[in-house]
Amino acid sequence: MKVNILITLLSLFIISCSKKVEKPNIVFVFADQWRAQSLGYSGNPDVITPNIDKLASEGVYFSNAISTAPVCTPFRSMMLTGQYVLKNGMFMNDVLLDPDSKSFAKLFSEQGYNTAYIGKWHLDGNNRSAFIPKERRQGFEYWKALNCSHSYNNSNYWSNDDKLHQWEGYDAELQTKDAIAYIEEQSKNKKPFCLMLSWGPPHAPYQTAPKEFQDLYKNTDIQLRPNVPEELAEKTKTLLKGYYAHCSALDSYISELQDAIKCSNIENNTIFVFTSDHGDMINSHGQTKKQKILEESTKVPLIIKYPALLGKKGKKSDFLFNTLDILPTMLGMSGINVPTGLDGEDITDVITGKKEDTREASLVSCIQPFGQGKRSKGGKEFRGVITKRYTYAKDLSGDWLLFDNAKDPYQLNNLTGNPDFKSITKNLEGLLYEELNRLDDKFLKGAFYIEKWGHTVDSTETVPYTN
């Protein structure tokens, strides 16, 4: 009798051990140039984002999500490879990511995932509309993408048939519908899938969202951030109406994606991520675009919803999450071993409360100013850190910026050189050099790195591109 019981227990143990753990699906959605301050759940009274606000109430939303190098190509390269830009050479726009990179889709494909990429790519060199061959798609199988375009109506894309097609209408809407079709098809398969949906808006041009979303703001008296100069007030209000129209359009597509996931009965086992590559100054401090360490450029939205692991009750996290953490965290949440050589951290255990949050700072860098952030527009090489209270940065001449973001949330008072903050400055400088040493960043002139990686630049130190 005892022998039979032991045999039965042993059989059950063997069956339980051999049973495969179901891998989660991943739907990773990111916009271009959506700053963290332009969302309802972050306290913005004007922008209409009810669906993203709802998403935040169902997942973990990060108040300190930081773009490590706040500009398009650098962010995308770090997101896919988990490597700092001085290790993959992608510290400027319009340069080519090494086709042999051990990147996101390749790592998930090795674990049995189907993979897809839809939307803006911006990792294939300086011809923004050219065909991208399969060997340069970083392992993504399903493919409907264009290297780069900011024409959001009737824009082009390349598909798996290697032919040029057109999104007939507002491209973010059509890209979302295509993503939904992919989700619905994949939900019928036994294999898990990983889908990346990359929207071009709300990046400029700001006044090109569908009319129904522009009309939402027609009679709104936009409230400006106090760091917008008075002489730019009316212009900024007009820009923000267009910017917010894009935001509200994308917000509606978040709802459609969530509905598709629920209707496909895969919500519980799907990791859904919403974020952005960097922010947008929109005249805060009289500045535009990105490549800055200021809040409007560097802080981005980040929400992770994964009911099977995180439940469905929203939770705010002040963890200093940076771009390099994306790949290892997605791997870790999926139960996949994180390979050595990545520069970020799998923070799954921090999110779930199994591990203490010990991170003191996150790095932000500009290796080489270029394009919209070129030197004639005030751009410069810098390295800095953001903590839960302070922003600190050095340029090649020495200490450059220090803000107490708790007392000065709009960063109006640069404390650099203030004797009362001497010890704080020294501590922040120490944290900065810890990160630079960890990443083997010698903080040299941009020209050194341009030459090292063989990038071709024009008289403004920018890689010239063709459309």
Solvent accessible surface area in square Angstrom, and as a share of the most:
residue,aa,sasa,rsa
1,M,177,0.79
2,K,163,0.69
3,V,99,0.57
4,N,93,0.48
5,I,88,0.45
6,L,117,0.58
7,I,99,0.50
8,T,76,0.44
9,L,103,0.51
10,L,105,0.52
11,S,50,0.32
12,L,105,0.52
13,F,128,0.53
14,I,101,0.51
15,I,108,0.55
16,S,70,0.45
17,C,84,0.51
18,S,81,0.52
19,K,155,0.66
20,K,187,0.79
21,V,134,0.77
22,E,132,0.59
23,K,71,0.30
24,P,4,0.03
25,N,14,0.07
26,I,0,0.00
27,V,0,0.00
28,F,1,0.00
29,V,0,0.00
30,F,0,0.00
31,A,0,0.00
32,D,0,0.00
33,Q,0,0.00
34,W,0,0.00
35,R,8,0.03
36,A,21,0.16
37,Q,32,0.14
38,S,0,0.00
39,L,1,0.00
40,G,24,0.24
41,Y,55,0.21
42,S,59,0.38
43,G,61,0.58
44,N,27,0.14
45,P,96,0.60
46,D,19,0.10
47,V,9,0.05
48,I,73,0.37
49,T,2,0.01
50,P,77,0.48
51,N,41,0.21
52,I,0,0.00
53,D,42,0.22
54,K,104,0.44
55,L,2,0.01
56,A,3,0.02
57,S,64,0.41
58,E,23,0.10
59,G,2,0.02
60,V,4,0.02
61,Y,51,0.19
62,F,7,0.03
63,S,48,0.31
64,N,16,0.08
65,A,2,0.02
66,I,3,0.02
67,S,1,0.01
68,T,1,0.01
69,A,6,0.05
70,P,2,0.01
71,V,8,0.05
72,C,2,0.01
73,T,0,0.00
74,P,1,0.00
75,F,5,0.02
76,R,1,0.00
77,S,0,0.00
78,M,0,0.00
79,M,1,0.00
80,L,0,0.00
81,T,5,0.03
82,G,0,0.00
83,Q,60,0.27
84,Y,0,0.00
85,V,0,0.00
86,L,16,0.08
87,K,81,0.34
88,N,18,0.09
89,G,1,0.01
90,M,2,0.01
91,F,6,0.02
92,M,1,0.00
93,N,18,0.09
94,D,6,0.03
95,V,10,0.06
96,L,83,0.41
97,L,3,0.02
98,D,77,0.40
99,P,43,0.27
100,D,127,0.66
101,S,18,0.12
102,K,113,0.48
103,S,0,0.00
104,F,0,0.00
105,A,0,0.00
106,K,50,0.21
107,L,12,0.06
108,F,0,0.00
109,S,40,0.26
110,E,104,0.47
111,Q,73,0.32
112,G,31,0.30
113,Y,3,0.01
114,N,27,0.14
115,T,1,0.00
116,A,0,0.00
117,Y,2,0.01
118,I,0,0.00
119,G,3,0.03
120,K,10,0.04
121,W,2,0.01
122,H,2,0.01
123,L,3,0.02
124,D,14,0.07
125,G,13,0.13
126,N,62,0.32
127,N,64,0.33
128,R,26,0.10
129,S,43,0.28
130,A,35,0.27
131,F,69,0.29
132,I,0,0.00
133,P,25,0.15
134,K,148,0.63
135,E,121,0.54
136,R,70,0.26
137,R,7,0.03
138,Q,3,0.01
139,G,30,0.29
140,F,4,0.02
141,E,81,0.36
142,Y,63,0.24
143,W,0,0.00
144,K,38,0.16
145,A,0,0.00
146,L,15,0.08
147,N,0,0.00
148,C,5,0.03
149,S,34,0.22
150,H,42,0.19
151,S,65,0.42
152,Y,4,0.01
153,N,62,0.32
154,N,78,0.40
155,S,9,0.06
156,N,59,0.30
157,Y,21,0.08
158,W,37,0.13
159,S,12,0.08
160,N,75,0.39
161,D,73,0.38
162,D,75,0.39
163,K,131,0.55
164,L,89,0.44
165,H,65,0.29
166,Q,92,0.41
167,W,16,0.05
168,E,142,0.64
169,G,24,0.23
170,Y,9,0.03
171,D,9,0.05
172,A,0,0.00
173,E,56,0.25
174,L,49,0.24
175,Q,10,0.05
176,T,0,0.00
177,K,98,0.42
178,D,22,0.11
179,A,0,0.00
180,I,27,0.14
181,A,56,0.44
182,Y,15,0.06
183,I,0,0.00
184,E,79,0.36
185,E,95,0.43
186,Q,19,0.08
187,S,34,0.22
188,K,155,0.66
189,N,66,0.34
190,K,209,0.88
191,K,100,0.42
192,P,21,0.13
193,F,1,0.00
194,C,0,0.00
195,L,0,0.00
196,M,0,0.00
197,L,0,0.00
198,S,0,0.00
199,W,0,0.00
200,G,5,0.05
201,P,0,0.00
202,P,0,0.00
203,H,10,0.04
204,A,18,0.14
205,P,59,0.37
206,Y,20,0.08
207,Q,84,0.37
208,T,45,0.26
209,A,4,0.03
210,P,31,0.19
211,K,145,0.61
212,E,117,0.53
213,F,24,0.10
214,Q,59,0.26
215,D,54,0.28
216,L,81,0.40
217,Y,1,0.00
218,K,124,0.52
219,N,146,0.75
220,T,38,0.22
221,D,108,0.56
222,I,3,0.01
223,Q,114,0.51
224,L,47,0.23
225,R,46,0.17
226,P,82,0.52
227,N,6,0.03
228,V,18,0.11
229,P,38,0.24
230,E,145,0.65
231,E,143,0.64
232,L,44,0.22
233,A,12,0.09
234,E,124,0.56
235,K,123,0.52
236,T,0,0.00
237,K,47,0.20
238,T,79,0.46
239,L,39,0.20
240,L,4,0.02
241,K,61,0.26
242,G,1,0.01
243,Y,0,0.00
244,Y,3,0.01
245,A,0,0.00
246,H,0,0.00
247,C,0,0.00
248,S,5,0.03
249,A,0,0.00
250,L,0,0.00
251,D,3,0.02
252,S,30,0.19
253,Y,7,0.03
254,I,0,0.00
255,S,33,0.21
256,E,60,0.27
257,L,0,0.00
258,Q,17,0.08
259,D,74,0.38
260,A,8,0.06
261,I,4,0.02
262,K,69,0.29
263,C,108,0.65
264,S,22,0.14
265,N,138,0.71
266,I,24,0.12
267,E,31,0.14
268,N,91,0.47
269,N,27,0.14
270,T,2,0.01
271,I,0,0.00
272,F,4,0.01
273,V,1,0.01
274,F,0,0.00
275,T,4,0.02
276,S,0,0.00
277,D,0,0.00
278,H,0,0.00
279,G,0,0.00
280,D,0,0.00
281,M,0,0.00
282,I,3,0.02
283,N,7,0.03
284,S,0,0.00
285,H,51,0.23
286,G,37,0.35
287,Q,63,0.28
288,T,65,0.38
289,K,35,0.15
290,K,8,0.03
291,Q,15,0.07
292,K,29,0.12
293,I,1,0.01
294,L,13,0.06
295,E,22,0.10
296,E,1,0.00
297,S,0,0.00
298,T,0,0.00
299,K,20,0.08
300,V,8,0.04
301,P,2,0.01
302,L,4,0.02
303,I,0,0.00
304,I,1,0.01
305,K,4,0.02
306,Y,16,0.06
307,P,13,0.08
308,A,55,0.43
309,L,69,0.34
310,L,33,0.16
311,G,33,0.32
312,K,97,0.41
313,K,178,0.76
314,G,27,0.26
315,K,90,0.38
316,K,123,0.52
317,S,20,0.13
318,D,71,0.37
319,F,6,0.02
320,L,0,0.00
321,F,6,0.03
322,N,11,0.06
323,T,3,0.02
324,L,4,0.02
325,D,0,0.00
326,I,8,0.04
327,L,0,0.00
328,P,1,0.01
329,T,0,0.00
330,M,3,0.01
331,L,1,0.00
332,G,19,0.19
333,M,12,0.05
334,S,7,0.04
335,G,70,0.68
336,I,15,0.08
337,N,140,0.72
338,V,56,0.32
339,P,46,0.29
340,T,137,0.80
341,G,55,0.53
342,L,35,0.18
343,D,9,0.05
344,G,22,0.21
345,E,57,0.25
346,D,48,0.25
347,I,0,0.00
348,T,16,0.09
349,D,64,0.33
350,V,22,0.13
351,I,8,0.04
352,T,41,0.24
353,G,61,0.59
354,K,159,0.68
355,K,103,0.44
356,E,134,0.60
357,D,46,0.24
358,T,102,0.59
359,R,49,0.18
360,E,110,0.50
361,A,12,0.09
362,S,0,0.00
363,L,3,0.02
364,V,0,0.00
365,S,2,0.01
366,C,13,0.08
367,I,4,0.02
368,Q,1,0.00
369,P,1,0.00
370,F,8,0.03
371,G,24,0.24
372,Q,71,0.32
373,G,3,0.03
374,K,54,0.23
375,R,101,0.37
376,S,96,0.62
377,K,123,0.52
378,G,55,0.53
379,G,17,0.17
380,K,61,0.26
381,E,7,0.03
382,F,3,0.01
383,R,0,0.00
384,G,0,0.00
385,V,0,0.00
386,I,0,0.00
387,T,15,0.09
388,K,97,0.41
389,R,95,0.35
390,Y,29,0.11
391,T,0,0.00
392,Y,1,0.00
393,A,0,0.00
394,K,22,0.09
395,D,21,0.11
396,L,81,0.40
397,S,112,0.72
398,G,20,0.19
399,D,66,0.34
400,W,67,0.24
401,L,20,0.10
402,L,1,0.01
403,F,9,0.04
404,D,5,0.02
405,N,26,0.13
406,A,70,0.54
407,K,162,0.69
408,D,23,0.12
409,P,68,0.43
410,Y,72,0.27
411,Q,3,0.01
412,L,110,0.55
413,N,86,0.44
414,N,69,0.35
415,L,15,0.07
416,T,50,0.29
417,G,73,0.71
418,N,52,0.27
419,P,110,0.69
420,D,119,0.62
421,F,39,0.16
422,K,156,0.66
423,S,85,0.55
424,I,49,0.25
425,T,25,0.14
426,K,153,0.65
427,N,88,0.45
428,L,3,0.01
429,E,56,0.25
430,G,35,0.34
431,L,17,0.09
432,L,0,0.00
433,Y,84,0.32
434,E,113,0.51
435,E,28,0.13
436,L,2,0.01
437,N,115,0.59
438,R,122,0.45
439,L,1,0.01
440,D,92,0.48
441,D,7,0.03
442,K,142,0.60
443,F,24,0.10
444,L,68,0.34
445,K,136,0.58
446,G,0,0.00
447,A,59,0.46
448,F,104,0.43
449,Y,9,0.04
450,I,16,0.08
451,E,147,0.66
452,K,127,0.54
453,W,91,0.32
454,G,59,0.57
455,H,34,0.15
456,T,103,0.60
457,V,47,0.27
458,D,63,0.33
459,S,115,0.74
460,T,54,0.31
461,E,46,0.21
462,T,20,0.12
463,V,9,0.05
464,P,61,0.38
465,Y,101,0.38
466,T,77,0.45
467,N,139,0.71
